[in-house]
Amino acid sequence: MKRAGMLRQVADFSDFSRGHWLQELLCRGEEPRYVQSSPDGQHLLVLQKSRPPPLPRVVAFQLHGIGGADLERNWQRPQPALVGLLFLQSPATLGSWVLAIVWEHGRTEVWHFVVAVGWQLLQTLELCQGARARIVSVCSQEASLVWCEERPPLDAHSDVSKCAFRFCVCTRALEVGEQGVRLGTVRIVLHNSPEYQVLASPQHIFLVPATASFATTSKFLLICHPEKAKLTITAPSAGFIHSKVLRSSSESDFRKLLLGSVGLLSGLAPLDIHTSAVSNSGGLLLVSTKGAVNMVEPDGTQRHIFDLEGGPLAQESPVQLKTFGSILACVLAGVLYLVDQNSGRLVEKKILSMKEVHFLESPGEEDSIQLLTQTGIYSFSFSKLEDSGRPEPCLVEMVFEEACRYYQRRSLSSSKLTVEKLKKGGVFQAPVALAAILQHSLRQKQKAARGLQDTYAKLLSTMSLELQSYMSLELLKTCVVCAPESEVESYCEELVEQEVSRVLHSDMDKDNLAYLNSIFASFPKAAWKAMRSCLQLQQNGDGLLVARATPEVWKKVLGGPHQEEMGQNGVVPLFELICASFLRFKPKWLPSFVELTQQYVSISWTYGSKEGPEGRVPLYKRALGVLARKNKRSEADDEMELELLLCSKRPKAVLQALHLLIHLKRWQRVVEVAEKFSKLSPLLNKEIFTTLLAEFAQHRELDPYLDTLWPLCPIELTTSDILTVVLQHLPRSQEDPVPFSSEGNQLTVGLLKPLLQRIAQRPCIQDEMYSDALQSPTFPPPTPPREH
């Protein structure tokens, strides 16, 4: 486990040529408006807040004395406000980056640093095309600038509805070469929109509502995918809502984009955003006013990470966020939180002696955090495994702490139960008895055991096997700590198997589930082997996957806590953990495993039961969700998606797989799927046949397979039904129709004739219904005997 160390000073203000100015500013309590270090970590950029006196200014310090003058930039009123200090990538001839200083009215200064010379102004540019435009937010993505600008209406007396959507999101490439700096053409991302704060990750641009004054537009976020020219609408409370590819500038109109989603958006709650930032993984970090830290992924889904302490956050209480590798660092009210982004586990909580703290870049050092404080720059390392200085709690104390949590959940009182109250109360006998038994058993190794009460002795004889198992587990943990490196792996596998088996045979609450998450994250291969062993997964002689786990274990694998009971700090359900292990170590088995789980669902729960997993989200959809979260997509993943859809045997999933195969033009597989799944139900047979008949009418790709397709025709379809489907799906010709086409891809009567003949030769359905009665030897039936 990663554990943080002590703060270590790496630079003092005496190292900087102008450090005394920054130190004086921080010590006066005047927190800078903006602090950032250059991508190479060599320069520190500070923007003083624009409030008189003194006049606002920008200063860039050298951190390591590499030579050259510092940059200091002042401006006098009525100079427009500064909206952005951005580092952009540039060709290697001028170094790896340049600095862009962007003002509110669009003027942009581009600077670069030359060793032994200092900062040099390359060029001054105008970003905006209109003289009345005003930039409200700006960010950089590689060598491009992205900004949101206000375009006031020409008519000063325009109505409020028109003034509300007067903003425009634009992007423009900034090319730096030996001949100077050149701006590319302006590309409109979104126009006629409300005000947005723009935040850029390496591949995506997040548009966060800058104000909550308009109820409808403050309920969702927009995510721009520049490479695909696509905009995604997402609401953290509802997830992905809508995505649209923008083929032309007319389609980038904000109101047209929302046209099909207004009804859905109107029922959502407004966004609760206190602070936003972009993580190094490309997601959007959001902190709510309640202190909840969430991650919005580029696909629109949201994941809860952590809850900050301290209750509701005031707008004047700043929260600083920055990610270092897999660690999320948060500073709130002088407290530093280090959280594992993947599991949501709190790695370290550190109370700082200073409140004005700013995160700096630490290139190439993902295991340390650099902080700017009033006295200098400090490094905070969390890579070393250090002892916390606090002895591990005694086993007996752990018993009482666990009992406190158990009784607190069952208590109707609002007063908090403590270990001291538990020991003195005299009401809770179970933890006292268990503590006495454990003390008696543990002392046997060191000294002669004292006598136990008769009731405790009987209880000890009942639980002796469980206690022996626990002691062997503790012994194995000691072996892992003391073993040489060559034996550690085998000990770890054995330890993980015992721990996974123990958790699977206990109550699957959220604590145990979080523990399993940490095991799968820390020891993925060992956890995979342990899960295979616990479920007894193997292939039989026919190549089918079989399992011999008990129904109780299957209920914990497939059921577990509800998402609302469990959705704390990024904990993943056990079924998803197992599916992720399949994808990593044995992907070919995943569809068979999902099919196997569906069989156990029907055995363990009644159909449609809300307690069972199928009462919530179908298992195949949960497996597809795990597949969708993979970082890199491959052809094997497309095939896996098909197999997961088909193994569910659900009509909608089968039809979805069929449409996917048609889109991929894999006609042989299309026919095989149709032939196999048409036997499941008459309704699915009709849907499959109608889909393929429509494809047959449009092109000639299915002609080699007609002998297989025509027998699939449902008995209730008539000749007129067939002709109706064919005529509806005939391709529209771009030229005048001719009797004989030179292309040879026209549908002819000869191709359709075998199917029509087959239908015409079928007996009428009504004839079949009455055939038994008509063929009866006595028709009409004899008269019943009379009663006297």
C-alpha positions, 0 to 999 in steps of 0.5 A: 500500500502506498503511504505518504511520508513527511514534507521535504523542502526542495526549494527556498525563496532565496533560490529565486531572483524575485522570490522575496516578492512572492513570499511577501505576497503570500505572507500578507494573505493575498493568495495569487489568482493563478499559479502554474509551473511549466511542463518541464518544471523549470519555471513558476508562473504567478498571476497576482489578483487584479485588485488595487493596490498593487496593479495586477501583474504576471511574474515567471520565476526560474526554479533551478537557476538555468540562466536567463532573465525572469519574465515580469509583465505589468499592465495599466488600466483600462487594459482588459482583464487577463483570462488565461496563461497557457503553455502550448506545445511547439516544434523542437527548434524553439523548445518543447513549449511556448507561453500564451498570455490571453486577454479578455478582448482576444489579444494574445502574446506568445513568449518562449524561453531561451537558455542564457538569454531569457524570455523573448516575445515571439509575436502579438496576435488577435484571437477573435474575429469580431471587435466586440467579442469578449473571451470569458474562458480559455484553455489549450489542447496540444498546439491549439487554443480553445475558448468561449467568447461572448458576442453581444447582439447588435441591438442593445434592446434585444429580449432576454431570451436572445441575450441568454444564448450569445456565447460561442465556443471556438478553437484555433491552431497556433503554429510556431515555426522558425518564421514566427507564429501563425494562427490557423482558421477559426473553427466553431465548436458551438454557437448560440450557446450559454456561457461555458467554462472550457477545460481540455484533456489531451483528447477531449474538451469539457464544457461546464456551465459557468452560471446557474441562472438558466435552469435548463442549461445548468442541468448537463455538461457537454463533451467535445470530441475534436477528432470525431467532430462529435458533441456528447450531452451528459448529466452526472445524475443521469449519465449519457444522454445524447451524442451527435456528429457535427458534419457542418457548422449549421449543426453546431447550433446549441438549440438544434443540438438540444432539440431532441433532448429537451423533454428528458433534460427538463426532469433533471436536477440542476448541476451541483458543482463547486470546483472542476478540474481535468485529471491526467487520465482525461476525465473531468473531476467535479466537487459538489457543494456537499463535498462529493468528488466525482469523475465524469469519463469522456463517454459521459458516465460518472463514477463516485470517487470520494467524500471530503470531510467538513460538510457543505462547502461555501463558495469562498472555500477553495478546493484544489485538485490535481492527479499524480499517477493514480493518486488524486490530491485534494486540499481543503481548509489546510487538509491534504487528502490523498485518494486512490482514483481506482478504488476510492480508498483514502491513502493518506490524510495530512493536516498542513501547517499552512492554508495557502498551498498550490500544486505544481507540475512534477514531470517524470515523478508520479510518486511525489507531489510538489506544493508551493507554500509561503516559505518555499516549495515542498515535495510530498512523497508517497512511494515508500512503504513506511511504518506509520509509527502506530502499532497495529491494533490488538486482535481483541481491540479489533473485536470490540471495534467491529462489534461497535459497528455492528451494534451501531447499525442495529441501534435506534439511538442517535448517540454514538457507541464507543469501545469504552461504552461497549466494555462498561455496558455489561449488556453486550456479552458476545464481544466480551466472550469472544475477546476472552476466548481469543485472549485465552487461545493467544496466550497458550503460545507464551504461558499456561492458559488461565481457566475459562468460564464453563460457558466460554469453554463450550463456545471455544469447543464449538468455534475451535475449527474456525479459530484454528483456520484464522490462526493459520491465516495469520501465520501465513501472513507472517510468512509472506512478510518474512519470506525471501523474494523467490517464495513471496509469489507462491505465499501471496497466491495462497494467502489471496485464495484463503482471503477470497474464500473467507470473504465469499463464505461470509456476509457480502456487505460493502466493507467486504466488497471494498476489501475484495476490490483492493485484493483484485487491484493489488493481486490481479493474477492471484485473485483470478486463480483464487476465484477460479478455485472457489467457483471450481470453474473448468472445461468439461470434455465437450469444451463447455464451462462448468462450475461446482460452487454452492448456491450460497456462493453464486448468490454472493457472486451474482447478487451482492449489495444494491448499487445505492447501498454500495456506491461509495468511493468507486467500489465495483460489484463482484460480478464485474470484478470477475468479468474484468479478470476473465477479459484480462486472463481468459477472454474466451471463457467470458461468454460461457461464464455469462451463459452459466451465470444466467442458468444459476440465476433461474435456479437461485431466484424466481423470474423477475425477482427484485432481489435477484440480479435480473430484477435490476440490470441483465447480466449480459449488459453488466458484462458489456459494461465491463468490456466498454470500460477497456482503454483500447478497443480491438477486433477481438473486443468486437467479437466478444461483444457479439458473443455476449449479446448472443449468449444472453438469448434475449430477443433484443440482444439477438437482434442487436447482434444481428444488426451488428453483423449486417453492419459488418457485412459478415453474411455467413455469420448472419445466416448462421445466427438466423438459423440458430436463434429462429428456433427460440420463439415464433416472434423472434423468428418473424423479426429475424426473417423480416430483417433479412428479407429487407436486406435481401431486397436492398442488395445481392449479398444474401443470394448465395444463402437463399436456400437456407433463408427461405425455410425460416419464413414464418407460417403466418406470413402471406404472399402480400406480407412478403411483397409489402416488405420487399417493396418498402425496402427496395433501393431508390434508383438515382437514374430512370428505371430500365428493363435490364440493368447493366450492374446486375444487382437489381432484385428480380422476380426469379430470385423471389419466386422460390419463396412465393411458391413455398408460401403458395403451396402451404395449407391454409392456417384455418384449414389446419385448425379444422382438419382434425374435425373434418377428418373425423369418422363421425361428422357431425357428432352423434346426438347425446342420449335423452334422459327420461 
